[in-house]
Amino acid sequence: MPEALPHIGQVIDACDELDRRAALFAKLEQYVSPGGCPIPQAIAQAQVTQAYRMLMAFAQTNYAPLIVRSARSLLHPGGIRNTGSAELDTAAWGIWQANKLDAEARLAHDAILTHGRAFAIAWPTADGEPTITIEDPATTIVEYVEGSRYVRAAGLRRWIGDDKRPHATLYRPDGIWKFSGPKNSSGSRGTVWEPRTVDGEDWPLKAPAENVVPVVEIATNRRLKANRYGYAEGDFENVLGLLDRINVLEFLRLVIAFTAGFPIRAVIGDKILKDDEGNDLAPFKLAVDVIAQFENPDVKITEIAAADLKSFGEAIDRDTQTLSGLTSTPAYFLRSVPIQNVSADAIRAADLPRVSKAEDHKLFLGEGWEEVLRTAGQLRSEPLELGDAASLVWLNRESRSLAERADAATKLKDVLPWQAVAEIAFDATQDDITRWQSMLDADSLGQLVRTDPAQP
């Protein structure tokens, strides 16, 4: 290892942490992939993986994506406020819109609810406006100052390039260091890193802004104890065993359905026929248009009833209900639940755990997105300083009818500004309010023009 390379120890430590996370990352990714959950350990030990793969293609028990989707459907940023002025609010939200974060934030939330975290990298461009990219938690990491969960000491992104070489970029407040490893190596411990130079760039590259680490971690389900690389957890990470158990039960139910899910008819007392090679022949074949005849008057026909699959279904339902409770995911997200003569209040009560979970997520995610915009604002040609009071506005995606919204607006209009009423009752975004204000201003100007000066 070339000791002369600056901060190479920091690069190696960050890569070690990425490697440590890799196995769990790959496992969690399998649970939300279109191919379904990984093979449970019990199935692998029983050496029936081929049968499992074949039969589970008929089953839809991949609940992990539904757990993610149930929370993600309530996470929709709609603006930023308390930056210091309405102009700053608009400018900060303009950074969001310019980087297509309405769509990119959805992808980030998918990763965050699955793995606990995602990352954003902000960088200045030639036109003076920052660009923001959302990064995979398998390739990116943030190191925090000792004892802090928010102050970043450095950020690192590692990937395998088209040249089959590992590359790593270390982002520090005092500069950007780029490294590359040997071809066909992984970038793990033991990699011999060397400087990666780019034509027209200095090495190291100057930091995009003074004392700014442009890599931001957006995470949820944090813990109090501070960690050098931060702690985060996905929404279903603590129920992987339960997900596997449900899949094993479903597999066993399908096995029995295919092997003993129908009555077995047997002939007792008749001669067993054999072929020329001495193999047993069935005494007759059942068919709709076939009548069985027996010469032996003592022959008996008996029937063994089909296996009862109800107990498996009930066990799966109980485990699904447990999964619903442990992940605060309403049962109707996980399985078909008949809804008849249910009041709106009852539906809201059933949805309360999901709403509460989403509110908890908003606290953590809001801090992350605010730091992303705060960092990006510092990288503008005309820096945009967002104070610590700046807060992300989340749209309310709870189910409410238009009549309920109108009733709420009527009751609030005399105690709150119309802009606040629009946010609370109609989930108006910052762009909506700006557009409506322009419409109001235009309407007021039109009334003034239409007024007859001759009238008192």
LINWO-V566187 format. One record per residue. N is the residue number from 0. OMEGA is omega in degrees with one decimal (NA if undefined). NEAR is the number of other C-alpha atoms within 10 Angstrom. D_FIRST is the distance of its C-alpha to the first C-alpha in whole Angstrom. Layout:
# LINWO-V566187
n;omega;near;d_first
N;OMEGA;NEAR;D_FIRST
N;OMEGA;NEAR;D_FIRST
This chain:
# LINWO-V566187
n;omega;near;d_first
0;-177.9;11;0
1;-176.4;9;4
2;-176.3;8;6
3;-178.3;7;9
4;-179.4;13;9
5;174.2;12;12
6;-178.7;12;12
7;176.5;19;9
8;178.2;12;10
9;177.5;15;13
10;-177.8;23;12
11;179.5;19;10
12;179.6;14;13
13;178.3;25;16
14;176.6;22;15
15;179.7;15;15
16;175.5;13;19
17;178.1;22;19
18;179.9;18;19
19;-179.5;11;21
20;-168.5;14;24
21;-176.2;15;23
22;178.8;12;26
23;179.1;13;28
24;-178.6;16;28
25;-179.4;13;29
26;179.4;14;32
27;-179.9;20;33
28;177.8;18;33
29;-177.7;16;35
30;-178.5;22;38
31;-178.9;21;39
32;179.5;13;38
33;-179.4;10;41
34;177.4;10;41
35;-174.6;20;41
36;176.0;22;40
37;179.4;17;38
38;177.4;16;39
39;-177.4;17;40
40;-179.6;13;39
41;179.3;13;43
42;179.9;17;43
43;179.9;12;40
44;178.0;9;41
45;177.0;8;45
46;176.7;11;44
47;-175.9;12;46
48;-179.1;16;43
49;177.6;10;45
50;179.4;12;48
51;-179.1;21;46
52;-178.5;14;45
53;-175.5;11;48
54;-176.7;17;50
55;172.6;19;48
56;178.7;11;48
57;-173.3;10;52
58;176.1;13;51
59;-179.0;11;50
60;179.4;19;48
61;-171.8;20;45
62;-175.2;23;46
63;179.1;25;42
64;179.4;18;43
65;176.8;15;46
66;178.2;24;45
67;-175.6;22;42
68;-177.0;17;45
69;178.4;19;47
70;-177.2;23;45
71;-177.1;18;44
72;178.5;13;48
73;-174.7;20;48
74;-179.2;22;45
75;175.1;18;46
76;-177.9;22;46
77;179.7;19;48
78;175.8;22;48
79;-176.3;25;47
80;179.6;19;49
81;177.3;15;49
82;-178.8;22;47
83;178.0;14;49
84;179.0;11;52
85;179.8;12;53
86;177.7;10;51
87;176.6;18;48
88;-177.6;19;48
89;-179.2;18;49
90;179.9;16;46
91;178.3;24;44
92;175.3;20;45
93;175.4;14;45
94;179.1;19;41
95;-176.1;23;42
96;-178.7;14;44
97;-179.9;13;42
98;175.2;15;39
99;-175.8;14;41
100;172.0;18;40
101;178.9;14;43
102;-177.2;11;42
103;178.8;15;38
104;177.0;19;39
105;177.3;16;41
106;178.3;16;38
107;-179.5;22;35
108;174.7;26;38
109;180.0;21;38
110;-177.6;22;34
111;-179.0;28;35
112;176.8;26;37
113;-173.0;24;36
114;-179.0;25;32
115;-174.5;22;33
116;167.0;29;31
117;-174.6;28;30
118;174.7;27;29
119;175.6;24;30
120;178.4;22;28
121;-177.8;22;31
122;178.9;21;30
123;177.9;19;33
124;-175.7;12;35
125;-178.2;8;37
126;176.2;8;40
127;179.2;13;39
128;-177.2;19;39
129;171.8;22;36
130;-177.7;18;35
131;176.5;24;33
132;177.2;15;32
133;-173.0;19;32
134;179.3;21;28
135;178.1;17;28
136;176.0;23;26
137;-175.2;20;24
138;-169.9;18;22
139;-178.4;24;22
140;176.7;27;22
141;174.6;23;23
142;-177.6;24;22
143;174.4;19;25
144;-176.4;16;25
145;178.3;13;26
146;-177.5;11;30
147;172.9;16;30
148;-174.4;19;31
149;-176.2;16;31
150;-174.5;13;29
151;175.2;22;26
152;-178.7;19;23
153;172.5;26;21
154;-179.4;27;21
155;172.1;24;19
156;179.1;25;20
157;-179.3;23;18
158;174.9;17;20
159;-176.2;18;20
160;176.7;11;21
161;178.3;7;24
162;178.6;9;22
163;175.9;14;20
164;174.0;16;17
165;177.6;22;15
166;178.2;22;16
167;175.4;24;15
168;-180.0;19;17
169;180.0;24;17
170;178.0;25;21
171;179.1;22;21
172;-176.5;18;24
173;177.8;17;23
174;-178.5;19;22
175;179.8;21;20
176;-178.8;25;16
177;-177.3;21;16
178;173.6;19;13
179;177.6;22;13
180;-179.0;22;11
181;178.5;15;12
182;177.9;13;16
183;171.9;11;18
184;-171.7;14;15
185;-174.7;18;15
186;178.7;24;13
187;-179.3;18;13
188;-176.0;11;10
189;177.3;11;8
190;177.0;15;8
191;-177.8;16;6
192;174.9;21;7
193;-179.3;16;9
194;174.9;17;12
195;-177.8;15;16
196;179.0;15;19
197;-179.4;10;22
198;177.5;5;25
199;-180.0;6;27
200;171.9;9;24
201;172.4;11;23
202;2.4;14;19
203;178.6;16;19
204;179.1;15;22
205;177.6;15;25
206;-177.0;18;26
207;175.0;20;29
208;-174.8;19;31
209;176.9;12;30
210;179.0;12;28
211;170.3;20;29
212;-171.3;26;26
213;177.4;27;27
214;-177.0;30;26
215;175.1;26;29
216;174.4;29;29
217;-170.3;25;33
218;177.4;28;33
219;-178.3;27;36
220;178.4;17;37
221;172.0;17;35
222;-173.6;12;35
223;-175.4;7;36
224;179.6;10;33
225;-178.7;16;30
226;-177.3;15;27
227;-178.5;16;24
228;175.9;22;23
229;176.7;19;27
230;175.9;17;30
231;-177.6;17;32
232;177.5;18;34
233;-173.8;20;36
234;179.5;23;39
235;-177.1;23;40
236;-176.9;18;36
237;-178.8;12;39
238;-178.5;15;41
239;178.2;16;39
240;178.7;12;41
241;176.3;16;44
242;177.8;21;44
243;-179.5;21;43
244;177.8;16;46
245;-179.5;21;48
246;177.4;25;47
247;177.7;20;47
248;178.7;16;51
249;177.7;21;51
250;179.8;22;50
251;178.0;16;53
252;179.5;21;55
253;177.9;20;55
254;-178.6;16;55
255;178.5;16;58
256;-179.1;15;60
257;-173.9;11;59
258;-177.0;10;60
259;-178.3;16;63
260;179.3;16;64
261;-178.5;14;67
262;176.3;11;70
263;-179.8;12;70
264;-177.4;11;74
265;175.7;12;75
266;-178.2;16;78
267;174.6;11;80
268;178.8;11;82
269;-179.0;15;82
270;177.4;10;81
271;-178.8;12;78
272;179.3;11;78
273;177.6;12;75
274;-176.5;8;74
275;-179.1;6;75
276;177.1;6;72
277;179.3;8;73
278;-179.4;10;70
279;174.5;11;72
280;174.5;10;73
281;-177.1;11;73
282;175.8;16;77
283;177.0;12;77
284;179.7;8;75
285;175.3;10;75
286;-177.1;8;76
287;-174.6;5;78
288;-179.1;5;81
289;175.2;9;81
290;-179.6;9;83
291;177.3;9;83
292;-179.3;8;86
293;177.6;12;86
294;-178.0;7;89
295;-178.1;10;88
296;-178.1;8;90
297;-177.8;9;88
298;177.6;12;85
299;176.3;12;83
300;179.2;10;80
301;-178.3;10;78
302;175.0;10;75
303;-174.7;11;72
304;176.7;12;71
305;178.0;14;68
306;179.9;15;65
307;-179.0;14;65
308;-175.2;15;62
309;-177.5;10;63
310;177.2;10;61
311;179.3;18;58
312;179.6;14;58
313;178.5;11;59
314;178.5;14;56
315;178.4;20;54
316;179.3;15;56
317;179.0;13;55
318;177.8;17;52
319;176.5;20;52
320;175.9;16;54
321;177.9;15;51
322;178.6;23;48
323;-179.1;21;50
324;-176.6;14;51
325;-177.7;14;47
326;-179.1;20;46
327;179.2;22;48
328;180.0;26;49
329;-176.6;21;53
330;-177.6;18;54
331;174.2;13;56
332;-173.0;14;52
333;-179.1;20;51
334;-178.9;16;55
335;179.6;8;58
336;179.3;9;60
337;179.5;8;64
338;-179.8;9;65
339;176.9;6;69
340;179.3;6;71
341;-178.2;9;68
342;178.0;10;68
343;179.3;11;65
344;179.1;9;65
345;178.4;10;64
346;179.1;13;61
347;178.9;15;60
348;178.4;12;60
349;-177.3;16;58
350;-174.2;18;55
351;179.1;16;55
352;179.2;17;52
353;179.8;22;50
354;179.3;23;51
355;178.1;13;50
356;179.4;17;46
357;178.4;18;46
358;176.3;16;47
359;178.9;13;44
360;-176.7;22;42
361;179.3;21;43
362;-179.1;13;42
363;-176.3;15;39
364;178.8;23;38
365;177.6;21;41
366;-179.8;19;38
367;-179.1;23;35
368;177.1;24;37
369;178.3;21;39
370;175.6;23;35
371;-179.6;22;35
372;179.1;26;38
373;178.8;20;37
374;179.8;26;34
375;179.4;28;35
376;179.1;22;38
377;-177.0;22;36
378;177.5;25;34
379;175.4;22;38
380;170.6;14;39
381;-171.4;10;42
382;179.2;15;40
383;-175.5;18;42
384;176.9;18;41
385;-178.5;24;42
386;179.8;12;43
387;-179.3;13;42
388;-179.5;11;45
389;-178.1;21;45
390;178.7;20;45
391;176.8;23;45
392;177.7;18;48
393;177.6;20;48
394;178.9;18;51
395;-177.5;19;53
396;173.9;13;53
397;-177.2;12;56
398;175.7;11;58
399;-179.7;13;61
400;177.8;9;64
401;178.4;11;66
402;178.5;9;69
403;179.4;12;67
404;-180.0;16;64
405;178.5;13;68
406;178.5;12;69
407;179.7;15;66
408;-179.8;20;66
409;-177.6;12;70
410;-176.1;11;69
411;-170.1;17;67
412;-177.6;14;68
413;-177.4;10;70
414;-178.7;9;67
415;173.4;12;64
416;-176.2;10;64
417;178.8;15;64
418;178.3;17;60
419;177.3;17;59
420;179.4;21;62
421;178.4;20;60
422;-172.9;20;57
423;-171.9;16;58
424;-172.3;19;61
425;178.8;18;60
426;-178.1;18;56
427;175.6;21;56
428;178.1;19;53
429;177.9;20;52
430;178.1;15;53
431;-177.0;16;56
432;177.7;16;57
433;-180.0;14;57
434;-179.8;12;59
435;177.6;15;62
436;177.2;14;62
437;178.2;12;62
438;177.8;12;65
439;179.4;12;67
440;179.4;12;67
441;-179.7;12;68
442;178.5;12;71
443;178.1;12;72
444;178.9;11;72
445;177.9;11;74
446;-179.6;10;76
447;179.5;11;77
448;-177.2;10;78
449;-177.4;9;80
450;178.9;9;82
451;-178.3;8;86
452;-177.4;8;86
453;-178.7;5;90
454;179.6;5;89
455;NA;4;89
